[in-house]
Amino acid sequence: MESILPAYNDPLFSILLIVIIALIIALATYAWGVFKQQKEEGNLLKFLDKFESAECALDTTDMPFETHMMKPLSLLAKAFENSGEYHKSINIYLYLIKNISSDLGKVELMERLGNTYLHAGFLERARSIYVEILRKKPRSVQVLYELGVVYEMLHKFDKSKEILEPLSILGEETTVLSKFLDLSALKSNKRMETKEKLEKLQSLLKEEPKLYRQIISIVLQLDTKLAWKMVDATRLDELIDILWFLPNSQLDLDIIMDNEYLRTLYYVRGYLQEPMVKSGVFYLDMLATAKQSGFEEGELLFSYLCKKCKQNSPMAFYRCPNCMAITSIKVEETIVKASTKHYALYADNVNFQ
């Protein structure tokens, strides 16, 4: 009796064998993919479990999830974050990450979670989140920047500088950021001799003029005379708040008397008796004119605008507290009635950071 199956040397047998092997490989690949995805999800759940906290004010344990809940809950989490209720925001993000199926959506929510931890001051948690995201999505420029910020805030400046290489490879301009990190490391170095630190600060200013405001504010704390020599007469508006709140003992009268802007500023502040109304700056000349007329209760109130995200802050900053941009600060002035309370509040902020 002849077999209905093709002989081993029959071409049909070879084709059939190839098809069977291909099916086996396809099934094995599919099964491995499912297993790997389940393992990834299991690992992610274990990873997120580390961030569960009894401090969270919202109970999402028995909350059923529906796809249409994604957008309103995301908006609610952002609203909680903006109002400073970080624990509520964190709880919602954890709930959403655990329940949505989209890998892209999970990564996006994890980045928001990391940002919330960063703004809340939970730096190690933020670091863990960003590292986990980069494991899945290593070319994420924004997450690399955010991880660098975390290392910077932890004073791990070498780690921050390590982030610059992948950013450069991805086409980002990192020159200013590199110098900014050098400045941050220099400022926090308590072991370096003052003379050496001052020399490095002067060198850094020559290399990166965009750090002018930060460097002058630091030098003022170390060597007032040198700081005045480093002041650029064409960039006084960048230092107006710092100069305004300098105590009388830190003034360099020789430099001040040679500059109409500074003479008007310190006449208004009450440090100079000779009337001066020729700064060419509207708010200063207005206060000086009022002072000449006998009204001495006017002063300047300062606020700080981030030129990148347009958020306003009552406190000076190195990095924008909202978007974390550097060298983005813009000093804004408002004429107000003199207040002793205002002077007291600003005293610790004049040499900011």
Beta strands, then each sheet from edge to edge (+ up, - down):
strand 1: 298-306
strand 2: 312-313
strand 3: 329-337
sheet 1: 2+ 1- 3+
end
